[in-house]
């Protein structure tokens, strides 16, 4: 037989397994093979293929079947080429008839099973699409019913769809409006621009949850089922004005004209007035005592993040967040993070807690702890949970007095008086012995131990210690707060460890004490801030200043609240519509002076008015500002810090010239930030400090957060009031109000004259 007659098969070589056989060109098969290697000539090329039957059963030896049919049957059995097998199976009925019945049946069933699999696959896809379509129909009808509840049988001739973006963003819960409004406005795009440009700042402060509904109902009122405009409910109108009017003067804005809440209706029917139903829903949600995102309910009125529970800092007034944290015994002290120590180890001169909190606030002076401190030296008695007088027997003057003053944050002592108080009935604290060999916390702690390890000398003594300390050291946090903890980012920043920035203060306004700005404590009477945080407001009522704050939403025992006695803006300051400020600096005089402690200390002012921070110097911005540039985002709950370099004035002008060609940056402002952006102060940081290091490693306030274009944008650094340029104004103003501040150029710190 020729090569052509043999089907162009050349050198067909069987590979014999157990019982293997061979075959020739005549198509006869001596015995079925397990694997066959076949060389095929295609376009004068040799190719080798291996045919491996999927089934192990052997063909009966007495059947004589053509080799090419055997090849097709093997393909049908293995499923290697379903398409060619189907074509071969249906194209040659005579060849098919020569196959044994059971093999034809097997091939037929395999083909049918694959056809059935494909059919099932397409059926599943079809059913899935049908289910999705059905869900979409259900959602459509639910939304239709929802909107029909609010506006049944909407009169399309009178009502039109409400398309004001700001109202939609705040989900005012109605979709149709009636225009023109009572001001004659009919263009919704103009109304949206008016709302955004005028009220976006006060909406961002979130002085009242239903304020967006109040404003939207004035300019795009809800259209009811009868085609009439629905007014705001009386109670919601009054509550909006009551809670938010404080901020009108600050931001130089006004309510929409002709608002008379007493003339408005008051009903729970949404077709009569808008707002009462939403207020009821908010009250129900608040009464459930449920916090979002697994927050912890604090004081039954607010929520704190879950990671604030059992972290060693009391965020709740009732200290519930620090209770039941670990199975500490009654005679033990909880350090945080699952550590318990004996109460007798508190204030013994040796830190037993991981962060040393057991040795904090062990001393105080009984009379005053301001820029100058004086009084009896008292020490904390952890066993009785009270302040006791320190024993003065064999008191070393001035060494131990100097050490006490330094531990309390003062530079030195200038008077020590030992007084015998035999006739005075009082408790005496006898601290336990201190093991010097176990202490390696800091040199200050070793000196601190000598003040407490005096029990043998004091058992029969009635001598008390009276000390005067002076020159409280500004710009230095307590040495207990030098650790840094990285956490969530705010425009490239990190969360600050509580107590690290004891001079940062928060401004709150209105009856709900809503946070809106920051400031920095520069003495026991004065707070420095940005003038735009005061705005056009001269009335001091409604202001609340929180000092010693570590977390904005917490009011632990060490937080001090003060009212405002005087608001003093720089005379050159003017409010600007586009927030381009100059002379953006102000002083706030407190009604009552504050006393300093571990969480409340002043920052330093610049040593003199000629101080200039070199470009490239890394300084720190701190505050509760938003982590993204969004007028309606939430402020941060904890203090955050971000390190930024000082930008030269020339480069800052060049960068901003692209955005503000007609507003060059004045020399009374300083720029700080990165060319690529990513790190910056943001909304809510206004009035807070830009802090730089003195040569003695104390912090001084080099700038006040003023303004910027968005947040953390490339070649748009933050703009800060250049505090050294206003140092003379600060001194003059504080002198005029009989609470003077002077600068000691040798010591670079702040003190009362």
C-alpha positions as CSV (number, residue, x, y, z in Angstrom):
1,X,0.0,0.0,0.0
2,X,1.3,3.5,-0.8
3,X,1.7,6.2,1.7
4,X,-1.4,7.9,0.2
5,X,-3.4,4.7,0.5
6,X,-2.3,4.4,4.1
7,X,-3.8,7.8,5.0
8,X,-0.4,9.6,4.9
9,X,0.8,7.7,8.0
10,X,4.4,7.0,8.0
11,X,6.4,5.0,10.6
12,X,3.6,4.3,12.9
13,X,5.4,2.7,15.9
14,X,3.4,1.2,18.6
15,X,4.5,1.5,22.2
16,X,3.8,-1.8,23.8
17,X,2.6,-2.1,27.4
18,X,1.5,-5.2,29.1
19,X,0.0,-7.4,26.3
20,X,0.8,-4.8,23.7
21,X,0.6,-5.5,20.0
22,X,1.2,-3.9,16.6
23,X,-0.8,-3.0,13.6
24,X,-0.1,-2.5,9.8
25,X,-1.3,-0.4,6.9
26,X,-4.2,-2.8,6.2
27,X,-5.9,-1.5,9.4
28,X,-5.8,-4.8,11.2
29,X,-5.2,-4.8,14.9
30,X,-3.4,-7.6,16.6
31,X,-4.1,-6.3,20.1
32,X,-5.2,-2.9,21.5
33,X,-2.4,-0.7,22.8
34,X,-2.3,1.5,25.8
35,X,-0.4,4.4,24.2
36,X,0.4,5.0,20.6
37,X,2.9,7.5,19.2
38,X,2.1,8.5,15.7
39,X,4.2,10.6,13.3
40,X,2.1,12.6,10.9
41,X,3.5,14.5,7.8
42,X,1.8,17.9,7.6
43,X,3.2,20.3,5.0
44,X,6.4,18.2,4.8
45,X,6.9,18.4,8.6
46,X,7.0,15.5,11.0
47,X,4.8,15.8,14.1
48,X,4.4,13.3,16.9
49,X,1.2,12.8,18.9
50,X,0.3,10.5,21.7
51,X,-3.1,9.0,21.9
52,X,-4.1,8.0,25.4
53,X,-7.4,6.4,25.9
54,X,-9.3,7.8,28.9
55,X,-11.0,4.4,29.5
56,X,-8.9,1.4,30.5
57,X,-11.2,-1.3,28.9
58,X,-9.6,-3.1,25.9
59,X,-11.4,-3.6,22.6
60,X,-12.5,-7.2,21.9
61,X,-9.7,-8.9,19.8
62,X,-12.1,-10.5,17.3
63,X,-13.4,-7.3,15.9
64,X,-11.7,-5.9,12.8
65,X,-12.1,-2.1,12.7
66,X,-10.4,0.4,10.4
67,X,-7.6,2.3,12.0
68,X,-9.1,5.8,11.3
69,X,-12.4,4.8,12.9
70,X,-10.5,3.5,16.0
71,X,-8.9,6.9,16.2
72,X,-12.2,8.6,16.2
73,X,-13.7,6.3,18.8
74,X,-10.7,7.0,21.1
75,X,-11.3,10.7,20.7
76,X,-14.9,10.3,21.5
77,X,-14.0,8.3,24.6
78,X,-11.4,10.8,25.9
79,X,-13.3,13.9,25.0
80,X,-10.1,15.5,23.6
81,X,-11.9,17.0,20.6
82,X,-15.6,17.0,21.0
83,X,-16.2,19.1,18.0
84,X,-14.3,16.9,15.6
85,X,-15.9,13.8,17.1
86,X,-19.4,15.1,16.7
87,X,-18.6,16.0,13.1
88,X,-17.1,12.6,12.4
89,X,-20.0,10.8,14.2
90,X,-22.7,12.5,12.1
91,X,-20.9,12.7,8.8
92,X,-20.3,9.1,8.0
93,X,-23.3,6.9,8.8
94,X,-21.7,3.9,7.1
95,X,-18.6,4.0,9.3
96,X,-20.8,4.5,12.4
97,X,-22.8,1.5,11.5
98,X,-19.6,-0.6,11.6
99,X,-19.0,0.2,15.3
100,X,-20.1,-2.2,18.0
101,X,-23.5,-1.2,19.5
102,X,-22.2,-0.4,23.0
103,X,-19.4,1.8,21.7
104,X,-21.8,3.8,19.5
105,X,-24.1,4.1,22.5
106,X,-21.2,5.3,24.7
107,X,-20.2,7.9,22.2
108,X,-23.7,9.1,21.7
109,X,-24.3,9.4,25.4
110,X,-21.1,11.4,25.9
111,X,-22.0,13.9,23.2
112,X,-25.5,14.3,24.6
113,X,-24.2,14.8,28.1
114,X,-22.0,17.6,27.0
115,X,-24.8,19.2,25.1
116,X,-26.9,18.9,28.3
117,X,-24.1,20.5,30.4
118,X,-23.9,23.5,28.0
119,X,-27.7,23.8,28.2
120,X,-27.6,23.7,32.0
121,X,-24.9,26.4,32.0
122,X,-26.9,28.7,29.9
123,X,-30.0,28.0,32.0
124,X,-28.1,29.0,35.2
125,X,-27.0,32.2,33.6
126,X,-30.5,33.0,32.5
127,X,-32.0,32.2,35.9
128,X,-29.3,34.5,37.6
129,X,-30.2,37.3,35.3
130,X,-33.8,36.8,35.9
131,X,-33.3,36.9,39.7
132,X,-31.3,40.1,39.4
133,X,-34.0,41.6,37.3
134,X,-36.6,40.6,39.8
135,X,-34.6,42.2,42.7
136,X,-34.3,45.4,40.6
137,X,-38.1,45.4,40.1
138,X,-38.7,45.0,43.8
139,X,-36.3,47.8,44.7
140,X,-38.0,50.0,42.2
141,X,-41.4,49.4,43.7
142,X,-40.1,49.9,47.2
143,X,-38.6,53.3,46.2
144,X,-41.8,54.2,44.4
145,X,-43.9,53.4,47.5
146,X,-41.4,55.3,49.7
147,X,-41.7,58.5,47.5
148,X,-45.4,58.1,47.2
149,X,-45.7,58.1,51.0
150,X,-44.1,61.5,50.9
151,X,-46.0,62.9,48.0
152,X,-49.0,60.8,47.0
153,X,-50.4,61.7,43.6
154,X,-47.8,64.4,42.9
155,X,-49.2,67.2,40.9
156,X,-46.5,67.3,38.2
157,X,-47.8,70.6,36.9
158,X,-47.0,72.3,40.3
159,X,-44.2,70.1,41.8
160,X,-40.8,69.6,40.2
161,X,-37.9,67.3,41.1
162,X,-35.6,68.7,43.7
163,X,-32.1,68.8,42.2
164,X,-30.1,71.0,44.7
165,X,-26.9,69.0,45.2
166,X,-26.2,70.2,48.8
167,X,-29.7,69.1,49.9
168,X,-29.3,65.8,48.3
169,X,-25.9,65.3,49.9
170,X,-27.5,65.7,53.3
171,X,-30.4,63.5,52.5
172,X,-33.2,65.9,53.3
173,X,-35.7,63.1,52.6
174,X,-37.9,64.7,50.1
175,X,-37.6,64.6,46.3
176,X,-40.1,67.3,45.0
177,X,-40.1,71.0,45.5
178,X,-42.3,74.0,44.7
179,X,-40.7,76.9,42.9
180,X,-40.4,79.8,42.9
181,X,-39.6,79.9,46.6
182,X,-40.6,82.8,48.9
183,X,-37.6,84.8,47.7
184,X,-38.7,84.5,44.1
185,X,-35.9,82.2,43.1
186,X,-36.6,79.5,40.5
187,X,-33.2,78.3,39.2
188,X,-32.1,75.4,41.4
189,X,-28.4,75.8,40.3
190,X,-28.4,79.3,41.6
191,X,-30.0,78.2,44.8
192,X,-27.4,75.5,45.2
193,X,-24.6,78.0,44.7
194,X,-26.2,80.3,47.3
195,X,-26.4,77.5,49.9
196,X,-22.9,76.3,49.3
197,X,-21.1,79.6,49.3
198,X,-23.0,81.0,52.3
199,X,-23.7,78.1,54.6
200,X,-21.1,75.4,53.8
201,X,-18.9,76.5,56.7
202,X,-21.6,76.4,59.3
203,X,-22.9,73.1,57.9
204,X,-19.4,71.7,58.3
205,X,-19.3,72.6,62.0
206,X,-22.5,70.5,62.5
207,X,-24.0,72.7,65.1
208,X,-27.4,70.9,64.6
209,X,-28.1,67.7,62.8
210,X,-31.3,69.0,61.2
211,X,-29.7,72.3,60.1
212,X,-29.5,71.2,56.4
213,X,-33.2,70.4,56.4
214,X,-33.9,73.8,58.0
215,X,-31.9,75.6,55.3
216,X,-33.2,73.5,52.3
217,X,-36.8,73.9,53.4
218,X,-36.3,77.7,53.2
219,X,-34.9,77.8,49.6
220,X,-36.3,74.6,48.0
221,X,-39.4,73.8,50.1
222,X,-41.0,70.3,50.0
223,X,-44.0,70.0,47.7
224,X,-46.8,68.0,49.1
225,X,-49.5,65.8,47.5
226,X,-51.7,68.8,46.9
227,X,-48.9,70.7,45.0
228,X,-48.3,73.2,47.8
229,X,-45.0,74.2,49.5
230,X,-44.6,72.7,53.0
231,X,-43.0,75.0,55.6
232,X,-40.5,74.1,58.3
233,X,-42.0,73.0,61.7
234,X,-41.9,75.6,64.4
235,X,-39.8,73.6,66.9
236,X,-37.1,72.7,64.3
237,X,-36.9,76.3,63.3
238,X,-36.4,77.5,66.9
239,X,-33.9,74.7,67.6
240,X,-31.8,75.5,64.5
241,X,-31.5,79.2,65.4
242,X,-30.9,78.4,69.1
243,X,-28.0,76.0,68.5
244,X,-26.3,77.7,65.5
245,X,-26.8,81.5,65.8
246,X,-23.6,81.7,67.8
247,X,-21.6,81.0,64.6
248,X,-23.3,83.6,62.4
249,X,-21.1,86.4,63.7
250,X,-17.9,84.3,63.6
251,X,-18.4,83.5,59.9
252,X,-20.1,86.8,59.0
253,X,-23.3,85.2,57.6
254,X,-27.0,85.7,58.1
255,X,-30.1,83.5,58.2
256,X,-32.4,83.7,55.2
257,X,-34.7,86.8,55.4
258,X,-38.0,87.0,57.2
259,X,-37.8,83.9,59.4
260,X,-40.4,84.0,62.2
261,X,-40.5,80.6,63.9
262,X,-43.6,81.5,65.9
263,X,-45.7,81.8,62.8
264,X,-44.8,78.3,61.6
265,X,-47.1,75.3,62.1
266,X,-46.1,72.4,64.4
267,X,-47.4,69.0,63.4
268,X,-46.1,65.4,62.9
269,X,-47.9,65.3,59.5
270,X,-45.2,65.8,56.8
271,X,-47.9,67.4,54.6
272,X,-48.3,70.2,57.1
273,X,-44.7,71.0,58.2
274,X,-41.2,69.5,57.7
275,X,-38.9,68.4,60.5
276,X,-40.8,66.9,63.4
277,X,-40.8,63.4,62.0
278,X,-37.0,63.5,61.4
279,X,-36.5,64.9,64.9
280,X,-38.5,62.0,66.4
281,X,-36.4,59.5,64.5
282,X,-33.2,61.1,65.8
283,X,-34.5,61.0,69.4
284,X,-35.4,57.4,69.1
285,X,-31.9,56.6,67.7
286,X,-30.3,58.5,70.6
287,X,-32.4,56.7,73.2
288,X,-31.3,53.3,72.0
289,X,-27.8,54.0,73.4
290,X,-26.2,52.5,70.3
291,X,-22.8,53.6,69.1
292,X,-21.6,53.3,65.5
293,X,-18.7,51.1,64.5
294,X,-18.6,49.3,67.8
295,X,-18.0,52.5,69.8
296,X,-18.2,52.6,73.6
297,X,-21.1,54.4,75.2
298,X,-19.8,57.0,77.6
299,X,-21.7,58.9,80.2
300,X,-25.0,57.8,78.5
301,X,-24.7,60.8,76.2
302,X,-21.8,60.2,73.8
303,X,-19.7,57.5,72.1
304,X,-15.9,57.0,72.2
305,X,-13.8,54.8,69.9
306,X,-13.5,51.2,71.1
307,X,-9.7,51.4,71.4
308,X,-10.0,54.1,74.0
309,X,-11.5,51.6,76.5
310,X,-9.0,50.3,79.1
311,X,-6.1,52.3,77.7
312,X,-5.2,53.9,81.0
313,X,-6.9,57.3,80.3
314,X,-10.3,58.2,81.7
315,X,-12.4,59.5,78.8
316,X,-15.8,59.1,80.6
317,X,-16.7,61.4,83.5
318,X,-17.7,58.3,85.5
319,X,-14.5,56.5,84.5
320,X,-16.6,53.6,83.1
321,X,-14.1,53.2,80.2
322,X,-11.4,52.3,82.7
323,X,-13.5,49.9,84.8
324,X,-13.6,46.1,84.6
325,X,-10.6,46.2,82.4
326,X,-8.8,43.4,84.2
327,X,-9.2,41.3,87.2
328,X,-7.3,43.6,89.5
329,X,-7.8,43.2,93.2
330,X,-9.2,46.0,95.3
331,X,-5.7,46.7,96.7
332,X,-4.2,46.9,93.2
333,X,-3.9,49.7,90.5
334,X,-4.7,49.1,86.9
335,X,-1.9,50.3,84.6
336,X,-3.7,49.7,81.3
337,X,-3.1,46.9,78.7
338,X,-3.8,44.2,81.3
339,X,-1.2,45.1,83.9
340,X,-2.0,45.4,87.6
341,X,0.3,46.6,90.4
342,X,-0.1,47.0,94.1
343,X,-1.5,50.3,95.2
344,X,1.4,50.7,97.6
345,X,3.7,51.0,94.6
346,X,2.1,54.2,93.5
347,X,4.2,57.3,94.0
348,X,7.1,55.3,95.5
349,X,9.7,56.7,93.1
350,X,9.9,53.6,90.9
351,X,7.8,53.2,87.7
352,X,6.0,49.9,87.8
353,X,3.6,50.5,85.0
354,X,4.9,50.2,81.4
355,X,4.4,53.9,80.7
356,X,5.2,55.1,84.3
357,X,1.7,56.4,85.0
358,X,2.0,55.1,88.6
359,X,4.5,57.9,89.3
360,X,2.5,60.7,87.7
361,X,1.1,63.7,89.6
362,X,2.6,62.6,93.0
363,X,3.4,66.2,94.2
364,X,1.5,69.5,94.2
365,X,1.7,72.9,95.9
366,X,-1.5,73.6,97.9
367,X,-2.0,77.3,97.1
368,X,-1.1,78.0,93.5
369,X,0.3,76.2,90.5
370,X,0.4,79.0,87.8
371,X,3.5,80.5,86.2
372,X,4.6,80.9,89.8
373,X,3.7,78.2,92.4
374,X,3.6,78.3,96.1
375,X,2.1,76.5,99.1
376,X,2.6,73.4,101.3
377,X,4.2,70.5,99.5
378,X,1.7,67.7,99.3
379,X,2.1,64.1,98.2
380,X,-0.5,61.7,97.0
381,X,-1.4,58.9,99.4
382,X,-2.5,56.0,97.2
383,X,-3.7,53.9,100.1
384,X,-6.2,56.5,101.3
385,X,-6.7,58.2,97.9
386,X,-6.0,61.7,99.3
387,X,-3.4,64.4,99.4
388,X,-1.2,64.5,102.5
389,X,1.5,66.9,103.6
390,X,5.1,66.0,102.9
391,X,7.3,65.5,106.0
392,X,9.8,68.3,106.4
393,X,12.1,66.6,108.9
394,X,15.8,67.1,107.9
395,X,14.6,68.7,104.6
396,X,17.6,69.6,102.5
397,X,17.5,73.2,101.4
398,X,17.9,74.1,98.6
399,X,18.6,70.8,96.9
400,X,15.3,69.0,97.6
401,X,13.3,72.2,97.1
402,X,14.9,72.7,93.7
403,X,14.1,69.1,92.8
404,X,10.5,69.5,93.7
405,X,10.1,72.6,91.6
406,X,11.8,71.0,88.6
407,X,9.5,68.0,88.9
408,X,6.5,70.3,89.0
409,X,7.6,72.1,85.8
410,X,9.3,75.1,87.3
411,X,12.9,76.2,86.7
412,X,13.8,76.7,90.3
413,X,12.7,77.5,93.8
414,X,13.2,80.9,95.4
415,X,11.9,80.3,98.9
416,X,11.6,77.3,101.3
417,X,10.0,77.5,104.8
418,X,9.8,74.6,107.3
419,X,6.9,75.0,109.7
420,X,6.1,73.1,112.9
421,X,2.4,72.4,112.9
422,X,2.1,70.3,116.1
423,X,-1.2,71.8,117.0
424,X,-2.7,71.1,113.6
425,X,-4.4,67.8,113.2
426,X,-3.6,66.3,109.9
427,X,-2.7,63.1,108.2
428,X,0.9,62.2,107.5
429,X,2.1,60.2,104.5
430,X,5.0,57.8,105.2
431,X,6.0,56.4,101.8
432,X,7.6,53.0,101.6
433,X,11.3,52.5,101.2
434,X,12.6,52.8,97.7
435,X,14.9,50.3,96.2
436,X,17.5,52.3,94.3
437,X,19.0,49.3,92.6
438,X,15.8,48.6,90.6
439,X,15.3,52.0,89.1
440,X,16.7,52.9,85.7
441,X,13.8,54.9,84.4
442,X,15.4,58.4,84.3
443,X,17.8,60.5,86.3
444,X,14.8,62.6,87.5
445,X,13.2,59.5,88.9
446,X,16.3,58.7,91.0
447,X,16.2,62.2,92.5
448,X,12.5,61.9,92.9
449,X,13.0,58.7,95.0
450,X,15.0,60.6,97.6
451,X,12.0,62.8,98.4
452,X,9.9,59.9,99.2
453,X,12.3,57.5,100.9
454,X,12.2,59.4,104.2
455,X,10.0,57.3,106.4
456,X,12.5,56.7,109.2
457,X,13.0,60.5,109.7
458,X,9.4,61.4,109.6
459,X,7.6,59.0,112.0
460,X,7.6,61.5,114.9
461,X,7.8,64.7,112.9
462,X,5.2,67.4,112.6
463,X,7.2,69.7,110.3
464,X,5.7,70.7,106.9
465,X,7.4,72.1,103.9
466,X,6.3,75.4,102.3
467,X,7.9,76.2,98.9
468,X,7.8,79.0,96.4
469,X,8.7,78.0,92.8
470,X,9.0,80.4,89.9
471,X,9.5,80.6,86.2
472,X,7.3,77.7,85.0
473,X,9.2,76.3,82.1
474,X,7.2,76.8,78.9
475,X,7.2,74.5,75.9
476,X,8.1,71.4,77.8
477,X,5.6,68.5,78.1
478,X,5.9,66.4,81.2
479,X,8.7,63.8,80.9
480,X,6.0,61.2,81.2
481,X,4.8,62.0,77.7
482,X,7.8,61.6,75.5
483,X,6.5,58.4,73.8
484,X,5.0,58.6,70.3
485,X,2.3,56.3,69.0
486,X,1.6,56.0,65.3
487,X,-2.0,55.5,64.3
488,X,-4.5,56.7,61.8
489,X,-3.4,59.4,59.4
490,X,-4.8,62.9,58.9
491,X,-3.5,64.4,55.7
492,X,-0.2,62.6,56.3
493,X,-0.2,63.0,60.1
494,X,-0.3,60.7,63.1
495,X,-2.3,60.5,66.4
496,X,-0.5,62.1,69.4
497,X,0.0,60.4,72.7
498,X,-2.3,61.9,75.3
499,X,-0.5,64.6,77.3
500,X,2.1,65.2,74.7
501,X,0.9,68.7,73.8
502,X,-0.4,70.2,77.1
503,X,-0.7,73.8,75.7
504,X,-3.3,73.0,72.9
505,X,-6.8,74.2,73.7
506,X,-10.1,73.8,72.0
507,X,-12.8,76.4,71.3
508,X,-16.5,75.5,71.6
509,X,-19.5,77.6,70.9
510,X,-23.3,77.7,71.5
511,X,-25.4,75.9,74.0
512,X,-24.3,72.5,72.7
513,X,-20.6,73.5,73.1
514,X,-19.8,72.6,69.5
515,X,-16.1,72.4,68.6
516,X,-15.0,74.8,65.8
517,X,-11.4,76.0,66.4
518,X,-8.2,75.6,68.3
519,X,-5.8,77.8,70.2
520,X,-2.6,77.7,72.2
521,X,-2.0,78.6,75.9
522,X,0.8,81.1,76.3
523,X,0.2,82.0,80.0
524,X,-2.1,81.2,82.9
525,X,-4.4,84.0,81.6
526,X,-4.0,84.2,77.8
527,X,-4.7,82.0,74.8
528,X,-3.3,82.8,71.3
529,X,-5.4,81.9,68.3
530,X,-6.4,83.0,64.7
531,X,-8.5,86.1,64.3
532,X,-10.8,84.4,61.9
533,X,-11.8,82.0,64.7
534,X,-13.3,85.0,66.3
535,X,-14.6,86.6,63.1
536,X,-16.8,89.6,63.6
537,X,-18.0,88.4,67.0
538,X,-17.4,90.7,70.0
539,X,-19.9,89.2,72.4
540,X,-18.1,86.8,74.9
541,X,-21.2,84.9,75.8
542,X,-21.6,81.4,74.5
543,X,-17.8,80.7,74.4
544,X,-16.3,77.7,76.2
545,X,-12.5,77.1,76.3
546,X,-11.3,73.6,77.1
547,X,-7.7,73.3,78.3
548,X,-5.7,70.3,79.1
549,X,-7.6,68.4,76.4
550,X,-6.1,65.2,75.0
551,X,-9.2,63.9,73.2
552,X,-11.7,66.4,71.9
553,X,-14.8,64.3,72.7
554,X,-13.7,63.4,76.2
555,X,-13.9,65.5,79.4
556,X,-11.8,63.7,82.0
557,X,-11.0,65.1,85.4
558,X,-7.8,66.9,84.3
559,X,-9.6,69.0,81.6
560,X,-10.2,72.6,82.7
561,X,-13.1,74.7,81.3
562,X,-13.0,78.5,81.2
563,X,-15.3,81.2,80.0
564,X,-14.0,84.2,78.0
565,X,-13.5,87.6,79.5
566,X,-12.2,89.4,76.4
567,X,-11.8,88.8,72.7
568,X,-9.1,90.9,71.1
569,X,-8.4,90.7,67.3
570,X,-5.5,92.4,65.6
571,X,-6.7,95.8,64.4
572,X,-5.5,95.0,60.8
573,X,-7.6,91.9,60.5
574,X,-10.5,91.8,58.0
575,X,-12.8,88.9,57.2
576,X,-12.5,87.7,53.6
577,X,-15.0,85.9,51.4
578,X,-12.3,83.8,49.8
579,X,-10.6,83.2,53.2
580,X,-7.5,85.1,52.2
581,X,-6.6,86.6,55.5
582,X,-3.9,89.0,56.7
583,X,-3.1,90.0,60.3
584,X,-4.9,86.8,61.3
585,X,-4.0,86.7,65.0
586,X,-6.0,87.2,68.2
587,X,-5.8,87.0,72.0
588,X,-8.4,85.5,74.3
589,X,-8.4,86.6,77.9
590,X,-9.8,84.0,80.3
591,X,-12.3,84.9,83.0
592,X,-10.3,82.8,85.5
593,X,-6.6,81.9,85.3
594,X,-5.6,78.3,85.1
595,X,-3.2,76.3,87.2
596,X,-0.6,74.1,85.5
597,X,-0.2,70.4,85.8
598,X,0.9,67.4,83.8
599,X,-1.7,67.9,81.1
600,X,-1.9,71.7,81.1
601,X,1.2,73.8,80.4
602,X,2.0,76.9,78.4
603,X,4.0,77.0,75.2
604,X,6.9,79.5,74.7
605,X,6.6,82.6,72.6
606,X,9.5,83.5,70.3
607,X,12.5,85.0,72.1
608,X,12.2,88.3,70.1
609,X,10.5,89.8,67.1
610,X,13.5,89.2,64.8
611,X,13.3,85.4,65.1
612,X,13.2,83.7,61.7
613,X,12.9,80.0,61.2
614,X,15.3,78.9,58.4
615,X,13.7,77.3,55.3
616,X,13.8,73.5,55.5
617,X,13.5,73.5,59.3
618,X,11.0,70.8,60.4
619,X,8.3,72.1,62.6
620,X,5.1,70.5,64.0
621,X,1.4,71.2,63.4
622,X,-1.1,69.8,65.9
623,X,-4.8,69.8,66.1
624,X,-8.1,68.0,65.6
625,X,-8.5,68.9,62.0
626,X,-10.2,66.8,59.3
627,X,-8.2,64.1,57.7
628,X,-9.5,65.0,54.2
629,X,-10.5,68.2,52.5
630,X,-14.3,67.9,52.8
631,X,-16.5,70.6,54.2
632,X,-18.8,68.0,55.7
633,X,-16.3,65.5,57.1
634,X,-15.9,64.9,60.8
635,X,-13.2,66.5,62.9
636,X,-10.7,64.1,64.5
637,X,-11.5,62.9,68.1
638,X,-7.9,62.8,69.2
639,X,-5.0,65.3,68.7
640,X,-3.0,64.6,65.6
641,X,0.4,65.9,64.7
642,X,2.2,66.4,61.3
643,X,5.7,67.4,60.7
644,X,6.2,70.0,57.9
645,X,9.3,71.9,56.6
646,X,9.4,75.7,56.5
647,X,9.1,77.0,52.9
648,X,11.0,80.1,51.9
649,X,8.9,83.2,51.4
650,X,10.1,83.6,47.8
651,X,9.3,80.0,46.8
652,X,5.9,80.3,48.6
653,X,5.0,83.3,46.5
654,X,6.0,81.5,43.3
655,X,3.9,78.5,44.1
656,X,0.8,80.5,45.0
657,X,1.1,82.9,42.1
658,X,-0.5,80.2,39.9
659,X,-3.6,80.2,42.1
660,X,-3.6,83.7,43.5
661,X,-1.8,86.0,41.0
662,X,-3.3,89.1,42.6
663,X,-2.7,88.2,46.2
664,X,1.0,87.8,47.0
665,X,1.8,86.2,50.4
666,X,2.8,89.0,52.9
667,X,5.8,88.8,55.1
668,X,3.6,88.6,58.1
669,X,2.7,85.1,57.0
670,X,5.0,82.0,57.0
671,X,4.5,78.9,54.7
672,X,5.1,75.3,55.7
673,X,4.6,72.1,53.7
674,X,6.0,69.8,51.1
675,X,6.3,70.5,47.4
676,X,4.5,67.3,46.6
677,X,1.8,68.0,49.2
678,X,0.4,65.0,51.2
679,X,1.1,66.5,54.6
680,X,-0.7,69.6,55.9
681,X,-3.0,71.2,58.4
682,X,-6.7,71.1,57.4
683,X,-10.1,72.4,58.4
684,X,-10.5,72.3,62.2
685,X,-6.8,73.0,62.8
686,X,-7.4,76.8,62.5
687,X,-6.0,78.8,65.4
688,X,-3.7,76.0,66.4
689,X,0.1,76.3,66.6
690,X,2.9,75.7,64.3
691,X,5.6,74.6,66.8
692,X,9.3,74.8,66.3
693,X,12.2,73.9,68.6
694,X,14.3,76.4,70.6
695,X,18.0,75.8,71.0
696,X,17.3,74.3,74.5
697,X,14.8,71.8,72.9
698,X,11.7,73.6,74.2
699,X,8.8,74.3,71.8
700,X,7.9,77.8,70.8
701,X,4.9,78.9,68.7
702,X,6.3,80.1,65.4
703,X,3.0,80.3,63.6
704,X,-0.8,80.1,63.9
705,X,-2.8,78.0,61.4
706,X,-4.5,80.5,59.1
707,X,-5.5,79.4,55.6
708,X,-4.7,77.4,52.5
709,X,-6.1,76.2,49.3
710,X,-7.7,72.8,50.0
711,X,-5.4,70.6,52.1
712,X,-2.1,68.9,51.3
713,X,-2.0,69.9,47.7
714,X,1.2,70.0,45.6
715,X,3.0,73.3,45.7
716,X,0.3,74.8,48.0
717,X,1.7,74.7,51.5
718,X,-0.2,75.8,54.5
719,X,-0.2,79.5,55.4
720,X,0.5,80.5,59.0
721,X,0.5,83.8,60.8
722,X,4.1,84.6,61.5
723,X,4.0,85.0,65.3
724,X,7.5,86.7,65.8
725,X,6.2,89.6,63.6
726,X,3.4,90.2,66.1
727,X,5.4,89.8,69.3
728,X,5.3,93.5,70.1
729,X,1.5,93.6,69.6
730,X,1.1,90.7,72.0
731,X,3.2,92.3,74.7
732,X,1.4,95.7,74.3
733,X,-2.1,94.1,74.4
734,X,-1.4,92.0,77.5
735,X,0.0,95.0,79.3
736,X,-3.1,97.1,78.5
737,X,-5.3,94.5,80.1
738,X,-3.2,94.3,83.3
739,X,-2.2,90.7,82.7
740,X,1.2,91.4,81.1
741,X,3.5,88.9,79.5
742,X,7.2,89.4,79.2
743,X,10.0,87.5,77.5
744,X,13.3,86.7,79.1
745,X,15.7,86.6,76.2
746,X,18.3,84.7,78.2
747,X,16.0,81.9,79.3
748,X,13.7,81.9,76.2
749,X,10.6,81.3,78.3
750,X,7.5,83.1,79.3
751,X,6.6,84.5,82.7
752,X,4.4,87.1,84.4
753,X,6.0,90.5,85.1
